[in-house]
Amino acid sequence: MSLKNLVKTTAVTAGALAAAGAGALYLLHEIDSRQVLERIKTNLGADTNIITTWVEPMFQKVNVDGQDVWALVGGVTAVQNDEEAQYHFIASALTGQILDVQRV
């Protein structure tokens, strides 16, 4: 096998592995997004009515307490005490654990 063919085969294999990894991350993101939104709802309390939600379509590397972690970033709009409130959250992309929730 020539060097040119070896490089071409390696590039194709690397591309296929990257595509498979991206597909797996996308599927995991869909599962984690739903789980995270359920945790946010629980965190805000039973008397809170969630009216809109959003989650970034890709994992992001964010700094939480001085550590870079892969995370889901999103937010919710809720009605609490007859008033709209918006919250942004960061959740671990690996565990779904809520790392930060802030009212904005």
N, C-alpha and C positions, 0 to 999 in steps of 0.2 A: 504494500500500500504506500503510495507516495505521500509526501508531506502535505501537499495540497489537498488530497482526499481526506487525510487524517484531520486537518484543520476544519474542513467542511463538515465532516461527520461529527466532530466535537461541537461545532457551532450549532448544528441542527439538534443534537442531543441536549445541549444546554438550553436552547430555546424551548424545546418540548418540556423539559423539567420546570422551567420558569413558568410556562403556561399552566402546567398542572398545579404548581404551587399557588399561583394566583387564583385559579379556580377553586381550590380547596379553601383558601382564605376567604373568598367571596361567600362560599356556602357556610363556613363557620360564622362569618359576619352576620348573615341573615339569622342564624340561630341565636347568637349572642345578643343581637339587637333586641329581639323580642324579650329575652330573659332580662336584659338590663332595664328595658322600659317597665317590665313588671316590678322589678326591684325599686325603681324610682317611684312608681305609684304607691308601693308599700311604704317607702321612706317618707313620702309626703303626708300620708295618713288617709284613713278610710273616708273622711269627710271632704276630701279634695276631689274635684271633678276635673280630669285631664281633658282638654279640648283639642289640643294639637301636639304633635311630637315630630321631631326630626332627628336623624342620626346621619353623620357624615358617611358617604358611600365607601370610604376606604379607611383602613386602620391608619392611625397617625402615631408617630413617635413624639411623646410629650414628656416634659419634665415635671415630675410630681415629687415633692419633698427632696429635691436634689438628685433624683434618679430618673434616667430616661427609660420610659416604659412604652410598649405598644398598647394603644388604647383606642376605644370607641369614644367619639366626642359627639355630643348632641344636646338637645334641650327639649323642654316641655313648656307648654302654656297651660296653666291650671286656673280654676276658679276656687278661691279660698275666701270665705267670709264675704261673699257677694262681690269680690274684686278679682280682676285678672292679675296673675303673677307669672313671670317667666323665670325659668331656672335653666342653667347650663350645667352639664355634667361631664365627667370623665370617668370611664370605666375600663378596667383591665380587659384587653382583647383576649387574654389567655384564660382568665377565670370568670369574667363577667362581674367581678367585685366592683362596687362603686368606690372610686378613689376620691372623688370630689363632687359636691353639688353646691352651686351658689345661685342665690336669687340675683337677677339682674334688673 
